[in-house]
Amino acid sequence: MKIGLFIPCYINAVYPEVGVASYKLLKHLGLDVDYPLDQTCCGQPMANAGFENESLKLALRMEDLFKQYDYVVGPSASCVAFVKENHPGILEKAGHVCQNSSKIYDICEFLHDVVKPEELPSVFPHKVSIHNSCHGVRELHLSSPSEMNIPYFSKLRDLLQLVKGIEILEPKRIDECCGFGGMFAVEEPEVSVCMGHDKVKDHMSTGAEYITGADSSCLMHMQGVIEREHLPIKTIHITQILAAGL
């Protein structure tokens, strides 16, 4: 299988270490992975702000850039979910049948469902609380939604259990929104910050040293709360834990 690594624009600009960890992890697992250098935004910010037409050129560009790959894999549940769920409708208006939607995976989903590693060389001797992002839970099914009467599962937890020395924890309100929500944080900053504060406190109640998850956007939002309030907890993307020591 040939994999195209999709690194969203905000990860490229703000959290490049997440992209590096993703590449190292996939290569370590013996996968044929490539990073197309001419990547840009998938169009999610425009569409979320009500300017979906402006995301059409970006969707077409992404289709062309990743057409040669069997899988498209990215370390951002929200961006992957946007391509998977929204690109088909956006591209249909231009008479184009979306190809990426059927082969794009969040990296945790890809590792858990496709690669299925039985072990990792990672060592992370810390207490870690899992943050379940809204897109990851309800569009990519990385964990079971608490509002549904179905057996509990967490693909993030399953992967973290392969890491040596880690203690995995989860907050009481296991999949409550952190308040980021892209444009919501801009349009309703007071509500967004209050939700972020509540979510960080819920993670802290576990006794964790770190909050981890599959979305750097959520982690960024909570990190802002942590830094402003000088709280004794940190955030870290799950790929950085899974690739620790590589």
CYANA upper distance limits for C-alpha pairs under 8 A (distance plus 0.5 A):
  1 MET  CA     31 LEU  CA      7.96
  1 MET  CA     32 ASP  CA      7.14
  1 MET  CA     70 ASP  CA      6.46
  1 MET  CA     71 TYR  CA      7.94
  2 LYS  CA     31 LEU  CA      8.08
  2 LYS  CA     32 ASP  CA      5.72
  2 LYS  CA     33 VAL  CA      6.61
  2 LYS  CA     34 ASP  CA      8.26
  2 LYS  CA     69 TYR  CA      5.85
  2 LYS  CA     70 ASP  CA      5.78
  2 LYS  CA     71 TYR  CA      7.03
  3 ILE  CA     31 LEU  CA      8.09
  3 ILE  CA     32 ASP  CA      6.56
  3 ILE  CA     33 VAL  CA      5.12
  3 ILE  CA     34 ASP  CA      6.66
  3 ILE  CA     69 TYR  CA      6.04
  3 ILE  CA     70 ASP  CA      6.50
  3 ILE  CA     71 TYR  CA      5.36
  3 ILE  CA     72 VAL  CA      6.30
  3 ILE  CA     73 VAL  CA      7.37
  4 GLY  CA     33 VAL  CA      6.46
  4 GLY  CA     34 ASP  CA      5.64
  4 GLY  CA     35 TYR  CA      6.38
  4 GLY  CA     36 PRO  CA      7.45
  4 GLY  CA     66 PHE  CA      6.91
  4 GLY  CA     69 TYR  CA      6.21
  4 GLY  CA     70 ASP  CA      8.31
  4 GLY  CA     71 TYR  CA      6.74
  4 GLY  CA     72 VAL  CA      5.33
  4 GLY  CA     73 VAL  CA      6.81
  5 LEU  CA     23 TYR  CA      7.89
  5 LEU  CA     33 VAL  CA      7.18
  5 LEU  CA     34 ASP  CA      6.51
  5 LEU  CA     35 TYR  CA      5.53
  5 LEU  CA     36 PRO  CA      7.72
  5 LEU  CA     72 VAL  CA      6.50
  5 LEU  CA     73 VAL  CA      5.64
  5 LEU  CA     74 GLY  CA      6.38
  6 PHE  CA     35 TYR  CA      7.70
  6 PHE  CA     36 PRO  CA      8.43
  6 PHE  CA     39 GLN  CA      8.20
  6 PHE  CA     72 VAL  CA      6.84
  6 PHE  CA     73 VAL  CA      6.13
  6 PHE  CA     74 GLY  CA      5.07
  6 PHE  CA     75 PRO  CA      8.10
  7 ILE  CA     11 ILE  CA      6.96
  7 ILE  CA     12 ASN  CA      6.83
  7 ILE  CA     19 GLY  CA      6.69
  7 ILE  CA     39 GLN  CA      8.13
  7 ILE  CA     74 GLY  CA      6.28
  7 ILE  CA     75 PRO  CA      7.35
  7 ILE  CA     76 SER  CA      8.45
  8 PRO  CA     12 ASN  CA      6.79
  8 PRO  CA     40 THR  CA      7.68
  8 PRO  CA     41 CYS  CA      6.76
  8 PRO  CA     42 CYS  CA      7.74
  8 PRO  CA     74 GLY  CA      8.02
  8 PRO  CA     75 PRO  CA      8.48
  8 PRO  CA     76 SER  CA      7.68
  8 PRO  CA     79 CYS  CA      7.41
  9 CYS  CA     13 ALA  CA      6.66
  9 CYS  CA     40 THR  CA      6.44
  9 CYS  CA     41 CYS  CA      5.82
 10 TYR  CA     14 VAL  CA      6.16
 10 TYR  CA     15 TYR  CA      7.65
 11 ILE  CA     15 TYR  CA      4.99
 11 ILE  CA     16 PRO  CA      6.11
 11 ILE  CA     18 VAL  CA      7.41
 11 ILE  CA     19 GLY  CA      7.45
 11 ILE  CA    216 SER  CA      7.70
 12 ASN  CA     16 PRO  CA      5.36
 12 ASN  CA     19 GLY  CA      7.53
 15 TYR  CA     19 GLY  CA      7.88
 15 TYR  CA    216 SER  CA      8.25
 16 PRO  CA     20 VAL  CA      6.86
 17 GLU  CA     21 ALA  CA      6.56
 17 GLU  CA    240 GLN  CA      8.23
 18 VAL  CA     22 SER  CA      6.66
 18 VAL  CA     75 PRO  CA      7.90
 18 VAL  CA    237 HIS  CA      7.21
 18 VAL  CA    239 THR  CA      7.02
 18 VAL  CA    240 GLN  CA      6.78
 19 GLY  CA     23 TYR  CA      6.79
 19 GLY  CA     75 PRO  CA      7.77
 20 VAL  CA     24 LYS  CA      6.68
 21 ALA  CA     25 LEU  CA      6.51
 21 ALA  CA    239 THR  CA      6.38
 21 ALA  CA    240 GLN  CA      5.98
 21 ALA  CA    243 ALA  CA      6.23
 22 SER  CA     26 LEU  CA      6.76
 22 SER  CA     75 PRO  CA      7.41
 22 SER  CA    107 ILE  CA      8.20
 22 SER  CA    239 THR  CA      6.33
 22 SER  CA    240 GLN  CA      8.14
 22 SER  CA    243 ALA  CA      7.97
 23 TYR  CA     27 LYS  CA      6.62
 23 TYR  CA     33 VAL  CA      7.96
 24 LYS  CA     28 HIS  CA      6.48
 24 LYS  CA    243 ALA  CA      7.37
 24 LYS  CA    246 LEU  CA      7.36
 25 LEU  CA     29 LEU  CA      6.93
 25 LEU  CA    239 THR  CA      8.09
 25 LEU  CA    242 LEU  CA      7.76
 25 LEU  CA    243 ALA  CA      5.87
 25 LEU  CA    246 LEU  CA      8.03
 26 LEU  CA     30 GLY  CA      7.33
 26 LEU  CA     31 LEU  CA      6.27
 26 LEU  CA     33 VAL  CA      7.39
 27 LYS  CA     31 LEU  CA      5.85
 27 LYS  CA     32 ASP  CA      7.49
 27 LYS  CA     33 VAL  CA      7.12
 28 HIS  CA    246 LEU  CA      8.34
 29 LEU  CA    117 PRO  CA      8.38
 36 PRO  CA     65 LEU  CA      7.65
 36 PRO  CA     66 PHE  CA      8.39
 38 ASP  CA     65 LEU  CA      8.29
 39 GLN  CA     62 MET  CA      7.91
 39 GLN  CA     65 LEU  CA      8.04
 40 THR  CA     58 LEU  CA      8.06
 40 THR  CA     62 MET  CA      8.48
 41 CYS  CA     58 LEU  CA      7.13
 42 CYS  CA     55 SER  CA      7.83
 42 CYS  CA     58 LEU  CA      6.26
 42 CYS  CA     59 ALA  CA      6.52
 42 CYS  CA     62 MET  CA      7.42
 42 CYS  CA     79 CYS  CA      7.59
 42 CYS  CA     82 PHE  CA      8.48
 42 CYS  CA     83 VAL  CA      7.57
 43 GLY  CA     47 ALA  CA      6.92
 43 GLY  CA     52 GLU  CA      8.39
 43 GLY  CA     54 GLU  CA      8.02
 43 GLY  CA     55 SER  CA      4.89
 43 GLY  CA     56 LEU  CA      7.98
 43 GLY  CA     58 LEU  CA      6.27
 43 GLY  CA     59 ALA  CA      7.16
 44 GLN  CA     48 ASN  CA      6.48
 44 GLN  CA     55 SER  CA      7.68
 44 GLN  CA     79 CYS  CA      7.39
 44 GLN  CA     82 PHE  CA      6.88
 45 PRO  CA     49 ALA  CA      6.69
 45 PRO  CA    182 GLY  CA      7.85
 45 PRO  CA    183 MET  CA      8.07
 46 MET  CA     50 GLY  CA      7.01
 46 MET  CA     51 PHE  CA      5.56
 46 MET  CA     52 GLU  CA      6.34
 46 MET  CA     54 GLU  CA      6.85
 46 MET  CA     55 SER  CA      6.52
 47 ALA  CA     51 PHE  CA      5.49
 47 ALA  CA     52 GLU  CA      4.41
 47 ALA  CA     53 ASN  CA      7.98
 47 ALA  CA     54 GLU  CA      7.97
 47 ALA  CA     55 SER  CA      6.87
 48 ASN  CA     52 GLU  CA      7.92
 48 ASN  CA    182 GLY  CA      8.03
 48 ASN  CA    183 MET  CA      7.13
 49 ALA  CA    183 MET  CA      6.97
 51 PHE  CA     55 SER  CA      7.85
 52 GLU  CA     56 LEU  CA      7.65
 52 GLU  CA     90 ILE  CA      7.92
 53 ASN  CA     90 ILE  CA      8.04
 54 GLU  CA     58 LEU  CA      8.37
 55 SER  CA     59 ALA  CA      6.69
 55 SER  CA     90 ILE  CA      8.32
 56 LEU  CA     60 LEU  CA      6.72
 56 LEU  CA     90 ILE  CA      6.68
 56 LEU  CA     91 LEU  CA      7.04
 57 LYS  CA     61 ARG  CA      6.59
 58 LEU  CA     62 MET  CA      6.65
 59 ALA  CA     63 GLU  CA      6.73
 59 ALA  CA     83 VAL  CA      8.46
 59 ALA  CA     87 HIS  CA      6.89
 59 ALA  CA     90 ILE  CA      8.25
 59 ALA  CA     91 LEU  CA      7.56
 60 LEU  CA     64 ASP  CA      6.88
 60 LEU  CA     91 LEU  CA      7.69
 61 ARG  CA     65 LEU  CA      6.61
 62 MET  CA     66 PHE  CA      6.64
 63 GLU  CA     67 LYS  CA      6.33
 63 GLU  CA     98 CYS  CA      7.73
 63 GLU  CA     99 GLN  CA      7.27
 63 GLU  CA    100 ASN  CA      6.80
 66 PHE  CA     72 VAL  CA      7.58
 66 PHE  CA    100 ASN  CA      7.92
 67 LYS  CA     99 GLN  CA      7.96
 67 LYS  CA    100 ASN  CA      8.10
 70 ASP  CA    103 LYS  CA      7.33
 71 TYR  CA    103 LYS  CA      5.50
 71 TYR  CA    104 ILE  CA      6.40
 71 TYR  CA    105 TYR  CA      7.97
 72 VAL  CA    100 ASN  CA      7.65
 72 VAL  CA    103 LYS  CA      6.46
 72 VAL  CA    104 ILE  CA      4.94
 72 VAL  CA    105 TYR  CA      6.74
 73 VAL  CA    104 ILE  CA      6.23
 73 VAL  CA    105 TYR  CA      5.45
 73 VAL  CA    106 ASP  CA      6.22
 73 VAL  CA    107 ILE  CA      6.03
 73 VAL  CA    110 PHE  CA      7.63
 74 GLY  CA     80 VAL  CA      7.11
 74 GLY  CA    104 ILE  CA      8.32
 74 GLY  CA    105 TYR  CA      7.06
 74 GLY  CA    106 ASP  CA      5.63
 74 GLY  CA    107 ILE  CA      5.88
 75 PRO  CA    106 ASP  CA      6.26
 75 PRO  CA    107 ILE  CA      5.78
 75 PRO  CA    108 CYS  CA      8.15
 75 PRO  CA    214 ALA  CA      7.02
 75 PRO  CA    215 ASP  CA      7.67
 75 PRO  CA    239 THR  CA      7.96
 76 SER  CA     80 VAL  CA      6.61
 76 SER  CA    106 ASP  CA      6.72
 76 SER  CA    107 ILE  CA      8.25
 76 SER  CA    214 ALA  CA      6.43
 76 SER  CA    215 ASP  CA      5.41
 76 SER  CA    216 SER  CA      7.22
 77 ALA  CA     81 ALA  CA      6.40
 77 ALA  CA    106 ASP  CA      6.00
 77 ALA  CA    133 SER  CA      8.23
 77 ALA  CA    135 HIS  CA      6.63
 77 ALA  CA    136 GLY  CA      5.65
 77 ALA  CA    140 LEU  CA      7.81
 77 ALA  CA    214 ALA  CA      6.48
 77 ALA  CA    215 ASP  CA      6.14
 78 SER  CA     82 PHE  CA      6.66
 78 SER  CA    135 HIS  CA      5.79
 78 SER  CA    136 GLY  CA      7.26
 78 SER  CA    215 ASP  CA      7.32
 79 CYS  CA     83 VAL  CA      6.90
 80 VAL  CA     84 LYS  CA      6.60
 80 VAL  CA    104 ILE  CA      7.17
 80 VAL  CA    105 TYR  CA      6.92
 80 VAL  CA    106 ASP  CA      6.41
 81 ALA  CA     85 GLU  CA      6.27
 81 ALA  CA     86 ASN  CA      8.30
 81 ALA  CA    135 HIS  CA      7.02
 81 ALA  CA    136 GLY  CA      8.11
 81 ALA  CA    139 GLU  CA      6.82
 81 ALA  CA    140 LEU  CA      7.04
 82 PHE  CA     86 ASN  CA      5.70
 82 PHE  CA     87 HIS  CA      7.31
 83 VAL  CA     87 HIS  CA      5.41
 83 VAL  CA     88 PRO  CA      8.30
 83 VAL  CA    100 ASN  CA      7.75
 83 VAL  CA    101 SER  CA      6.45
 83 VAL  CA    104 ILE  CA      8.19
 84 LYS  CA     88 PRO  CA      7.95
 84 LYS  CA    100 ASN  CA      7.68
 84 LYS  CA    101 SER  CA      4.62
 84 LYS  CA    102 SER  CA      7.48
 84 LYS  CA    104 ILE  CA      7.20
 85 GLU  CA    101 SER  CA      7.57
 86 ASN  CA     90 ILE  CA      6.85
 87 HIS  CA     91 LEU  CA      6.38
 87 HIS  CA     98 CYS  CA      7.16
 87 HIS  CA    101 SER  CA      7.49
 88 PRO  CA     92 GLU  CA      6.47
 88 PRO  CA     97 VAL  CA      7.25
 88 PRO  CA     98 CYS  CA      5.53
 88 PRO  CA    101 SER  CA      7.39
 89 GLY  CA     93 LYS  CA      7.32
 90 ILE  CA     94 ALA  CA      7.98
 91 LEU  CA     95 GLY  CA      7.03
 91 LEU  CA     96 HIS  CA      5.68
 91 LEU  CA     97 VAL  CA      7.02
 91 LEU  CA     98 CYS  CA      6.82
 92 GLU  CA     96 HIS  CA      5.71
 92 GLU  CA     97 VAL  CA      6.57
 92 GLU  CA     98 CYS  CA      8.04
 99 GLN  CA    103 LYS  CA      7.78
100 ASN  CA    104 ILE  CA      6.25
105 TYR  CA    109 GLU  CA      6.59
105 TYR  CA    110 PHE  CA      6.04
106 ASP  CA    110 PHE  CA      6.58
106 ASP  CA    140 LEU  CA      8.36
107 ILE  CA    111 LEU  CA      6.55
108 CYS  CA    112 HIS  CA      6.48
108 CYS  CA    142 LEU  CA      8.21
108 CYS  CA    155 LYS  CA      7.51
108 CYS  CA    156 LEU  CA      7.10
108 CYS  CA    159 LEU  CA      8.16
108 CYS  CA    214 ALA  CA      7.75
109 GLU  CA    113 ASP  CA      6.25
109 GLU  CA    114 VAL  CA      8.18
109 GLU  CA    140 LEU  CA      8.25
109 GLU  CA    142 LEU  CA      7.00
109 GLU  CA    155 LYS  CA      7.55
110 PHE  CA    114 VAL  CA      5.69
110 PHE  CA    115 VAL  CA      6.96
111 LEU  CA    115 VAL  CA      5.27
111 LEU  CA    116 LYS  CA      6.12
111 LEU  CA    117 PRO  CA      7.51
112 HIS  CA    116 LYS  CA      5.51
112 HIS  CA    117 PRO  CA      7.96
112 HIS  CA    155 LYS  CA      6.87
112 HIS  CA    158 ASP  CA      8.31
112 HIS  CA    159 LEU  CA      7.45
118 GLU  CA    162 LEU  CA      7.93
119 GLU  CA    162 LEU  CA      6.09
119 GLU  CA    163 VAL  CA      8.47
120 LEU  CA    162 LEU  CA      6.36
120 LEU  CA    163 VAL  CA      6.91
120 LEU  CA    242 LEU  CA      7.84
121 PRO  CA    163 VAL  CA      7.74
121 PRO  CA    164 LYS  CA      8.30
121 PRO  CA    243 ALA  CA      8.43
121 PRO  CA    245 GLY  CA      7.86
121 PRO  CA    246 LEU  CA      8.13
122 SER  CA    162 LEU  CA      8.27
122 SER  CA    163 VAL  CA      5.67
122 SER  CA    164 LYS  CA      6.71
122 SER  CA    241 ILE  CA      7.61
122 SER  CA    242 LEU  CA      6.28
122 SER  CA    243 ALA  CA      6.39
122 SER  CA    244 ALA  CA      5.50
122 SER  CA    245 GLY  CA      6.29
122 SER  CA    246 LEU  CA      7.83
123 VAL  CA    163 VAL  CA      6.11
123 VAL  CA    164 LYS  CA      5.13
123 VAL  CA    165 GLY  CA      6.49
123 VAL  CA    166 ILE  CA      7.89
123 VAL  CA    241 ILE  CA      8.34
123 VAL  CA    244 ALA  CA      6.57
123 VAL  CA    245 GLY  CA      7.17
124 PHE  CA    163 VAL  CA      7.09
124 PHE  CA    164 LYS  CA      6.72
124 PHE  CA    165 GLY  CA      6.06
124 PHE  CA    166 ILE  CA      5.87
124 PHE  CA    241 ILE  CA      7.01
124 PHE  CA    244 ALA  CA      7.21
125 PRO  CA    164 LYS  CA      7.56
125 PRO  CA    165 GLY  CA      4.72
125 PRO  CA    166 ILE  CA      5.29
125 PRO  CA    167 GLU  CA      7.90
126 HIS  CA    165 GLY  CA      7.46
126 HIS  CA    166 ILE  CA      5.73
126 HIS  CA    167 GLU  CA      6.63
126 HIS  CA    208 ALA  CA      8.36
126 HIS  CA    209 GLU  CA      7.07
126 HIS  CA    210 TYR  CA      8.12
127 LYS  CA    166 ILE  CA      6.66
127 LYS  CA    167 GLU  CA      5.14
127 LYS  CA    168 ILE  CA      6.62
127 LYS  CA    169 LEU  CA      7.55
127 LYS  CA    207 GLY  CA      7.85
127 LYS  CA    208 ALA  CA      5.20
127 LYS  CA    209 GLU  CA      5.79
127 LYS  CA    210 TYR  CA      7.01
128 VAL  CA    166 ILE  CA      7.70
128 VAL  CA    167 GLU  CA      6.60
128 VAL  CA    168 ILE  CA      5.67
128 VAL  CA    169 LEU  CA      6.28
128 VAL  CA    208 ALA  CA      5.61
128 VAL  CA    209 GLU  CA      6.50
128 VAL  CA    210 TYR  CA      5.30
128 VAL  CA    211 ILE  CA      6.28
128 VAL  CA    212 THR  CA      7.16
129 SER  CA    168 ILE  CA      6.59
129 SER  CA    169 LEU  CA      4.99
129 SER  CA    170 GLU  CA      5.47
129 SER  CA    171 PRO  CA      7.34
129 SER  CA    203 HIS  CA      6.61
129 SER  CA    206 THR  CA      7.61
129 SER  CA    208 ALA  CA      6.17
129 SER  CA    209 GLU  CA      8.34
129 SER  CA    210 TYR  CA      6.69
129 SER  CA    211 ILE  CA      5.36
129 SER  CA    212 THR  CA      6.68
130 ILE  CA    156 LEU  CA      8.10
130 ILE  CA    157 ARG  CA      8.02
130 ILE  CA    168 ILE  CA      7.87
130 ILE  CA    169 LEU  CA      6.92
130 ILE  CA    170 GLU  CA      5.83
130 ILE  CA    171 PRO  CA      7.98
130 ILE  CA    211 ILE  CA      6.53
130 ILE  CA    212 THR  CA      5.70
130 ILE  CA    213 GLY  CA      6.33
131 HIS  CA    170 GLU  CA      8.05
131 HIS  CA    174 ILE  CA      8.03
131 HIS  CA    175 ASP  CA      7.72
131 HIS  CA    211 ILE  CA      6.97
131 HIS  CA    212 THR  CA      6.23
131 HIS  CA    213 GLY  CA      5.35
131 HIS  CA    214 ALA  CA      8.36
132 ASN  CA    136 GLY  CA      7.20
132 ASN  CA    137 VAL  CA      6.89
132 ASN  CA    142 LEU  CA      8.49
132 ASN  CA    143 SER  CA      7.89
132 ASN  CA    174 ILE  CA      7.53
132 ASN  CA    175 ASP  CA      5.75
132 ASN  CA    176 GLU  CA      8.34
132 ASN  CA    213 GLY  CA      6.77
132 ASN  CA    214 ALA  CA      8.07
133 SER  CA    137 VAL  CA      6.66
133 SER  CA    175 ASP  CA      7.38
133 SER  CA    177 CYS  CA      7.29
133 SER  CA    178 CYS  CA      8.27
133 SER  CA    213 GLY  CA      7.77
133 SER  CA    214 ALA  CA      7.74
133 SER  CA    215 ASP  CA      7.15
133 SER  CA    218 CYS  CA      7.47
134 CYS  CA    138 ARG  CA      6.50
134 CYS  CA    139 GLU  CA      8.33
134 CYS  CA    175 ASP  CA      7.67
134 CYS  CA    176 GLU  CA      8.31
134 CYS  CA    177 CYS  CA      6.77
135 HIS  CA    139 GLU  CA      5.71
135 HIS  CA    140 LEU  CA      7.08
136 GLY  CA    140 LEU  CA      5.44
136 GLY  CA    141 HIS  CA      6.50
136 GLY  CA    142 LEU  CA      5.91
136 GLY  CA    143 SER  CA      7.99
136 GLY  CA    214 ALA  CA      7.89
137 VAL  CA    141 HIS  CA      5.19
137 VAL  CA    142 LEU  CA      5.66
137 VAL  CA    143 SER  CA      5.71
137 VAL  CA    144 SER  CA      7.00
137 VAL  CA    145 PRO  CA      6.63
137 VAL  CA    175 ASP  CA      8.15
138 ARG  CA    142 LEU  CA      8.48
138 ARG  CA    145 PRO  CA      7.13
142 LEU  CA    154 SER  CA      6.56
142 LEU  CA    155 LYS  CA      5.88
142 LEU  CA    156 LEU  CA      7.44
143 SER  CA    152 TYR  CA      7.98
143 SER  CA    153 PHE  CA      5.84
143 SER  CA    154 SER  CA      4.67
143 SER  CA    155 LYS  CA      6.54
143 SER  CA    156 LEU  CA      8.13
144 SER  CA    148 MET  CA      8.09
144 SER  CA    150 ILE  CA      7.70
144 SER  CA    151 PRO  CA      7.87
144 SER  CA    152 TYR  CA      6.07
144 SER  CA    153 PHE  CA      5.97
144 SER  CA    154 SER  CA      7.17
145 PRO  CA    175 ASP  CA      7.53
146 SER  CA    174 ILE  CA      7.89
146 SER  CA    175 ASP  CA      7.31
154 SER  CA    158 ASP  CA      6.86
155 LYS  CA    159 LEU  CA      6.80
156 LEU  CA    160 LEU  CA      6.63
156 LEU  CA    213 GLY  CA      8.13
156 LEU  CA    214 ALA  CA      8.47
156 LEU  CA    238 ILE  CA      8.38
157 ARG  CA    161 GLN  CA      6.64
157 ARG  CA    168 ILE  CA      7.84
158 ASP  CA    162 LEU  CA      7.76
159 LEU  CA    163 VAL  CA      8.09
159 LEU  CA    242 LEU  CA      8.20
160 LEU  CA    166 ILE  CA      8.17
160 LEU  CA    168 ILE  CA      7.94
160 LEU  CA    241 ILE  CA      8.37
160 LEU  CA    242 LEU  CA      7.44
161 GLN  CA    166 ILE  CA      8.12
161 GLN  CA    168 ILE  CA      8.19
163 VAL  CA    241 ILE  CA      8.26
163 VAL  CA    242 LEU  CA      7.15
169 LEU  CA    206 THR  CA      6.95
169 LEU  CA    208 ALA  CA      7.52
170 GLU  CA    174 ILE  CA      6.92
170 GLU  CA    203 HIS  CA      7.62
170 GLU  CA    206 THR  CA      7.34
171 PRO  CA    202 ASP  CA      6.06
171 PRO  CA    203 HIS  CA      5.62
171 PRO  CA    205 SER  CA      7.72
171 PRO  CA    206 THR  CA      6.70
172 LYS  CA    202 ASP  CA      7.14
173 ARG  CA    202 ASP  CA      7.78
176 GLU  CA    199 LYS  CA      7.99
177 CYS  CA    195 MET  CA      7.84
177 CYS  CA    199 LYS  CA      8.03
178 CYS  CA    192 SER  CA      8.18
178 CYS  CA    195 MET  CA      6.07
178 CYS  CA    196 GLY  CA      5.26
178 CYS  CA    198 ASP  CA      8.29
178 CYS  CA    199 LYS  CA      5.97
178 CYS  CA    200 VAL  CA      8.43
178 CYS  CA    218 CYS  CA      7.11
178 CYS  CA    221 HIS  CA      8.23
178 CYS  CA    222 MET  CA      7.72
179 GLY  CA    184 PHE  CA      8.20
179 GLY  CA    185 ALA  CA      7.33
179 GLY  CA    191 VAL  CA      7.86
179 GLY  CA    192 SER  CA      4.92
179 GLY  CA    193 VAL  CA      7.24
179 GLY  CA    194 CYS  CA      8.16
179 GLY  CA    195 MET  CA      5.38
179 GLY  CA    196 GLY  CA      5.82
179 GLY  CA    221 HIS  CA      8.41
180 PHE  CA    184 PHE  CA      7.02
180 PHE  CA    185 ALA  CA      5.62
180 PHE  CA    192 SER  CA      6.52
180 PHE  CA    196 GLY  CA      7.84
180 PHE  CA    217 SER  CA      7.86
180 PHE  CA    218 CYS  CA      6.51
180 PHE  CA    221 HIS  CA      6.51
181 GLY  CA    185 ALA  CA      6.60
182 GLY  CA    186 VAL  CA      7.85
182 GLY  CA    217 SER  CA      8.49
183 MET  CA    187 GLU  CA      6.60
184 PHE  CA    188 GLU  CA      6.04
184 PHE  CA    189 PRO  CA      7.86
184 PHE  CA    192 SER  CA      7.61
185 ALA  CA    189 PRO  CA      5.47
185 ALA  CA    191 VAL  CA      8.48
185 ALA  CA    192 SER  CA      5.76
185 ALA  CA    193 VAL  CA      8.21
188 GLU  CA    192 SER  CA      6.55
189 PRO  CA    193 VAL  CA      6.47
190 GLU  CA    194 CYS  CA      6.77
191 VAL  CA    195 MET  CA      6.68
192 SER  CA    196 GLY  CA      6.67
193 VAL  CA    197 HIS  CA      6.59
193 VAL  CA    225 VAL  CA      7.78
194 CYS  CA    198 ASP  CA      6.78
195 MET  CA    199 LYS  CA      6.64
196 GLY  CA    200 VAL  CA      6.66
196 GLY  CA    221 HIS  CA      7.42
196 GLY  CA    222 MET  CA      6.20
196 GLY  CA    225 VAL  CA      7.16
197 HIS  CA    201 LYS  CA      6.73
197 HIS  CA    222 MET  CA      7.90
197 HIS  CA    225 VAL  CA      6.66
198 ASP  CA    202 ASP  CA      6.71
199 LYS  CA    203 HIS  CA      6.84
199 LYS  CA    222 MET  CA      8.31
200 VAL  CA    204 MET  CA      6.62
200 VAL  CA    222 MET  CA      6.86
200 VAL  CA    225 VAL  CA      8.19
200 VAL  CA    226 ILE  CA      8.02
201 LYS  CA    205 SER  CA      6.66
202 ASP  CA    206 THR  CA      7.73
203 HIS  CA    207 GLY  CA      8.13
203 HIS  CA    208 ALA  CA      7.41
203 HIS  CA    211 ILE  CA      7.39
204 MET  CA    208 ALA  CA      6.42
204 MET  CA    209 GLU  CA      8.40
204 MET  CA    233 ILE  CA      7.56
208 ALA  CA    233 ILE  CA      7.70
209 GLU  CA    232 PRO  CA      8.03
209 GLU  CA    233 ILE  CA      5.64
209 GLU  CA    234 LYS  CA      6.86
210 TYR  CA    233 ILE  CA      6.14
210 TYR  CA    234 LYS  CA      5.21
210 TYR  CA    235 THR  CA      5.78
210 TYR  CA    236 ILE  CA      7.13
211 ILE  CA    219 LEU  CA      8.13
211 ILE  CA    233 ILE  CA      7.91
211 ILE  CA    234 LYS  CA      6.69
211 ILE  CA    235 THR  CA      5.17
211 ILE  CA    236 ILE  CA      6.76
212 THR  CA    219 LEU  CA      7.84
212 THR  CA    235 THR  CA      6.35
212 THR  CA    236 ILE  CA      5.56
212 THR  CA    237 HIS  CA      5.81
212 THR  CA    238 ILE  CA      6.03
213 GLY  CA    219 LEU  CA      7.72
213 GLY  CA    236 ILE  CA      7.90
213 GLY  CA    237 HIS  CA      6.06
213 GLY  CA    238 ILE  CA      5.88
214 ALA  CA    237 HIS  CA      6.76
214 ALA  CA    238 ILE  CA      6.48
214 ALA  CA    239 THR  CA      8.33
215 ASP  CA    219 LEU  CA      7.01
215 ASP  CA    237 HIS  CA      7.67
216 SER  CA    220 MET  CA      6.29
216 SER  CA    237 HIS  CA      6.84
217 SER  CA    221 HIS  CA      6.82
218 CYS  CA    222 MET  CA      6.83
219 LEU  CA    223 GLN  CA      6.41
219 LEU  CA    235 THR  CA      6.47
219 LEU  CA    236 ILE  CA      7.74
219 LEU  CA    237 HIS  CA      7.99
220 MET  CA    224 GLY  CA      6.79
220 MET  CA    235 THR  CA      8.40
221 HIS  CA    225 VAL  CA      7.28
222 MET  CA    226 ILE  CA      6.73
222 MET  CA    235 THR  CA      8.19
223 GLN  CA    227 GLU  CA      6.57
223 GLN  CA    234 LYS  CA      7.49
223 GLN  CA    235 THR  CA      6.77
224 GLY  CA    228 ARG  CA      6.64
225 VAL  CA    229 GLU  CA      6.58
226 ILE  CA    230 HIS  CA      6.09
226 ILE  CA    231 LEU  CA      5.46
226 ILE  CA    232 PRO  CA      8.13
226 ILE  CA    233 ILE  CA      7.59
226 ILE  CA    234 LYS  CA      7.98
227 GLU  CA    231 LEU  CA      7.22
236 ILE  CA    240 GLN  CA      7.30
236 ILE  CA    241 ILE  CA      8.07
237 HIS  CA    241 ILE  CA      7.56
238 ILE  CA    242 LEU  CA      6.74
239 THR  CA    243 ALA  CA      6.40
240 GLN  CA    244 ALA  CA      6.32
